[in-house]
Amino acid sequence: MHPKFSIAVDPSRDFVTIVMTGLLMPVDVADFFEARHKAHRQLRCAPGRHLTLADLRAMRIMPRETVEAFSALLTDTGSRARRAAFLIAPTLVRGQLLRALAGRDARCFTDPGLATTWLLEEDEAASGHRPTPNTVPLLRCVA
């Protein structure tokens, strides 16, 4: 499977959606970083105040070097999302993601609707709307 990624931005909600598929190699990470940086310039919020939903369900297990490159990306405070939800399949990719997420306010989900609900809960509470209780089946929360 050829590696692919797409990044969509909803500036009105400061919401970034990332979809990744295939086998990503270390060289692919630089292309992803550049595309993500370009996408972040479309946001209206201050740096680090956006929400990110990343769909990794179609990714294949990555080489250790690729995981390390993504770990560096995820620790970059200048582009880090305020909250991030990851859609994952129950595979080894999940274990790799959890290692790369060390220290992040992020959760992993198998259902896209639940992931989006969790991401938007905090914004609804801040706007005065009563959020629904967080009953999302949590695979792992990294605090």
PyMOL commands that set and color helices and strands:
alter all, ss='L'
color gray80, all
select helices_A, chain A and resi 26-40+64-75+92-100+112-126
alter helices_A, ss='H'
color red, helices_A
select strands_A, chain A and resi 4-10+15-22+51-59+83-87+106-109+141-142
alter strands_A, ss='S'
color yellow, strands_A
deselect
rebuild
show_as cartoon
